[in-house]
Amino acid sequence: MSEIEAIYRAVVEGNAAATKAAVTAALSAGVSAEAVLKDGLIAAMGEVGRLFETNEYFVPEMLVSARAMQSALTLLKPHLTEAGVASAGKVVIGTVKGDLHDIGKNLVAMMLEGAGFEVIDLGTDVSPDKFLAAIERHQPQLMAMSALLTTTMPAMATTLEALQQAGARSRVKVMIGGAPVTDEYARKIGADGYARDAASAVRLARSLAEAH
């Protein structure tokens, strides 16, 4: 089994210790950081997403694989910076004001990182002002908002309005998600897209980043 295959298998199996060991071995053997990222980690998380969509994996398995991938990214980041590997894009993500749920948001953030995006995670209970400040500071291509309660969904519309008023809306593509959120609601409030789960969030982010 090649070093890349070992990384791929360890991530799909959600084995963080094996993932870190395989990444270290690959880098020591002279495999490029870019190959480790693209052919190892990104390819593995793509497979994890596929397994989730075919109901072979569920949220716990996805979380375990995403954590294994993140442990490898920590090792890999200095090498990627050194090699000047371009990210797939920059995403500011957060759960909206009044909402303290973070499991879904964390999973989407990890899956996006696994797909090669640079993720700025603002956490939970994020006010429109905080989203706006993060856009001004980080200049992302994408912004992702999550809401897990029907009572906090209106905060998504309020945040989009704040972006519009500040003249920042045209600079960023906005995607939304969360249990009560629908495609219809995304269209109603003027978001650029809706993702029902972490796997589809990665696909949506890729298409929005390419269109940006």
C-alpha positions as CSV (number, residue, x, y, z in Angstrom):
1,M,0.0,0.0,0.0
2,S,1.4,3.4,-1.0
3,E,1.7,6.3,1.5
4,I,-1.2,8.1,-0.1
5,E,-3.4,4.9,0.0
6,A,-2.6,4.6,3.7
7,I,-3.7,8.2,4.4
8,Y,-6.9,7.7,2.4
9,R,-7.8,4.5,4.2
10,A,-7.0,5.9,7.7
11,V,-9.2,9.0,7.1
12,V,-12.1,6.9,5.6
13,E,-11.9,4.6,8.6
14,G,-11.7,7.6,11.0
15,N,-8.4,6.5,12.6
16,A,-6.7,9.8,13.7
17,A,-3.5,8.1,15.0
18,A,-3.1,6.1,11.8
19,T,-3.8,9.2,9.7
20,K,-1.1,11.3,11.5
21,A,1.4,8.4,11.2
22,A,0.6,8.0,7.5
23,V,1.0,11.7,6.8
24,T,4.3,11.8,8.6
25,A,5.5,8.8,6.7
26,A,4.4,10.3,3.4
27,L,6.2,13.6,4.0
28,S,9.3,11.8,5.2
29,A,9.3,9.7,2.0
30,G,9.2,12.9,-0.1
31,V,5.6,12.9,-1.1
32,S,4.6,16.5,-1.7
33,A,2.2,18.3,0.7
34,E,-0.1,19.0,-2.2
35,A,-0.4,15.3,-3.1
36,V,-1.0,14.4,0.5
37,L,-3.8,17.0,0.7
38,K,-5.4,16.4,-2.7
39,D,-4.9,12.6,-3.3
40,G,-5.0,11.7,0.4
41,L,-7.2,13.9,2.5
42,I,-9.5,15.6,0.0
43,A,-10.1,12.3,-1.9
44,A,-10.8,10.5,1.4
45,M,-13.3,13.2,2.6
46,G,-15.0,13.0,-0.9
47,E,-15.5,9.2,-0.3
48,V,-16.8,9.9,3.2
49,G,-19.3,12.3,1.7
50,R,-20.3,9.7,-0.8
51,L,-20.8,7.0,1.9
52,F,-22.9,9.5,3.9
53,E,-25.1,10.2,0.9
54,T,-25.7,6.5,0.2
55,N,-26.6,6.0,3.9
56,E,-23.5,3.8,4.5
57,Y,-22.1,6.4,6.9
58,F,-24.0,8.6,9.3
59,V,-23.1,11.8,11.3
60,P,-21.0,10.0,13.9
61,E,-18.8,8.3,11.2
62,M,-18.5,11.6,9.3
63,L,-17.4,13.3,12.5
64,V,-14.8,10.7,13.3
65,S,-13.4,10.9,9.7
66,A,-13.4,14.7,9.8
67,R,-11.5,14.7,13.1
68,A,-8.9,12.3,11.7
69,M,-8.6,14.6,8.6
70,Q,-8.2,17.7,10.9
71,S,-5.4,16.0,12.9
72,A,-3.6,15.5,9.6
73,L,-4.2,19.1,8.4
74,T,-2.6,20.4,11.6
75,L,0.6,18.5,10.6
76,L,0.3,19.5,7.0
77,K,-0.5,23.2,7.2
78,P,3.2,24.4,7.6
79,H,4.2,22.3,4.6
80,L,1.3,23.6,2.5
81,T,2.2,27.2,3.3
82,E,5.8,26.5,2.4
83,A,4.9,24.9,-0.9
84,G,2.5,27.8,-1.6
85,V,-0.5,25.5,-2.3
86,A,-3.6,27.6,-3.1
87,S,-6.7,27.0,-1.1
88,A,-10.0,26.2,-2.8
89,G,-11.3,29.5,-1.4
90,K,-12.0,31.2,1.9
91,V,-15.2,30.7,3.9
92,V,-16.5,32.6,6.9
93,I,-18.9,30.3,8.9
94,G,-21.0,30.7,12.0
95,T,-24.3,29.8,13.7
96,V,-26.6,32.9,13.7
97,K,-27.4,35.2,16.6
98,G,-29.5,33.6,19.4
99,D,-28.5,30.0,18.4
100,L,-26.0,28.0,20.4
101,H,-26.0,24.8,18.3
102,D,-22.7,23.9,16.8
103,I,-22.4,20.2,15.9
104,G,-23.8,20.7,12.4
105,K,-21.8,23.8,11.8
106,N,-18.6,22.2,13.1
107,L,-19.1,19.3,10.8
108,V,-19.6,21.5,7.8
109,A,-16.5,23.5,8.7
110,M,-14.4,20.3,9.0
111,M,-15.7,19.0,5.7
112,L,-14.9,22.3,4.0
113,E,-11.4,22.2,5.4
114,G,-11.1,18.6,4.2
115,A,-12.1,19.9,0.7
116,G,-9.2,22.4,0.7
117,F,-11.0,25.5,1.8
118,E,-9.6,28.0,4.3
119,V,-12.3,28.2,7.1
120,I,-12.8,31.1,9.5
121,D,-15.1,29.7,12.2
122,L,-16.9,32.5,14.1
123,G,-18.6,30.0,16.5
124,T,-22.2,30.3,17.7
125,D,-24.5,33.2,18.5
126,V,-22.9,35.3,15.7
127,S,-24.4,38.8,15.3
128,P,-24.8,40.4,11.8
129,D,-22.1,42.9,12.9
130,K,-19.7,40.0,13.6
131,F,-20.3,38.4,10.2
132,L,-19.8,41.8,8.6
133,A,-16.6,42.5,10.5
134,A,-15.2,39.0,9.4
135,I,-16.0,39.7,5.7
136,E,-14.3,43.1,5.9
137,R,-11.3,41.5,7.6
138,H,-10.8,38.2,5.8
139,Q,-12.3,39.1,2.3
140,P,-13.8,35.5,1.8
141,Q,-15.5,34.3,-1.3
142,L,-18.1,32.5,0.8
143,M,-20.1,33.0,3.9
144,A,-22.0,30.1,5.5
145,M,-24.8,30.5,8.2
146,S,-26.4,27.8,10.2
147,A,-29.6,27.9,12.3
148,L,-31.0,24.9,14.2
149,L,-34.1,26.6,15.6
150,T,-37.1,28.0,13.7
151,T,-36.9,31.0,16.1
152,T,-33.4,31.9,15.0
153,M,-33.9,31.5,11.3
154,P,-35.0,35.2,10.9
155,A,-31.4,36.2,12.0
156,M,-30.3,34.9,8.6
157,A,-32.4,37.4,6.8
158,T,-31.3,40.2,9.2
159,T,-27.7,39.3,8.5
160,L,-28.2,39.4,4.8
161,E,-29.9,42.8,5.1
162,A,-27.0,44.1,7.2
163,L,-24.5,43.0,4.5
164,Q,-26.7,44.7,1.8
165,Q,-26.8,48.0,3.8
166,A,-23.1,47.9,4.3
167,G,-22.4,47.3,0.6
168,A,-20.8,44.0,1.3
169,R,-23.4,41.6,-0.1
170,S,-22.1,41.6,-3.7
171,R,-18.6,40.7,-2.6
172,V,-19.6,37.3,-1.0
173,K,-21.7,34.3,-1.9
174,V,-23.9,33.3,1.0
175,M,-24.9,29.7,1.7
176,I,-27.3,28.6,4.6
177,G,-28.2,25.4,6.3
178,G,-29.6,23.8,9.4
179,A,-32.5,21.5,10.4
180,P,-35.4,23.9,9.9
181,V,-33.9,25.6,6.9
182,T,-35.2,24.9,3.3
183,D,-34.2,25.7,-0.2
184,E,-37.4,27.8,-0.4
185,Y,-36.3,29.9,2.6
186,A,-32.9,30.4,1.0
187,R,-34.5,31.8,-2.1
188,K,-37.0,33.9,-0.1
189,I,-34.3,35.7,1.9
190,G,-31.9,36.0,-1.1
191,A,-29.2,33.6,-0.1
192,D,-27.1,32.1,-2.9
193,G,-27.7,28.5,-1.9
194,Y,-28.9,26.0,0.6
195,A,-27.3,22.7,1.7
196,R,-29.2,20.1,3.6
197,D,-26.1,18.4,5.1
198,A,-22.3,18.6,5.3
199,A,-21.7,16.6,2.1
200,S,-23.9,18.7,0.0
201,A,-22.4,21.9,1.6
202,V,-19.0,21.0,0.2
203,R,-20.5,20.5,-3.3
204,L,-22.4,23.8,-3.0
205,A,-19.3,25.7,-1.7
206,R,-17.2,24.4,-4.7
207,S,-19.8,25.5,-7.2
208,L,-20.3,29.0,-5.6
209,A,-16.5,29.5,-5.3
210,E,-16.1,28.7,-8.9
211,A,-18.9,31.1,-9.9
212,H,-17.5,33.8,-7.7
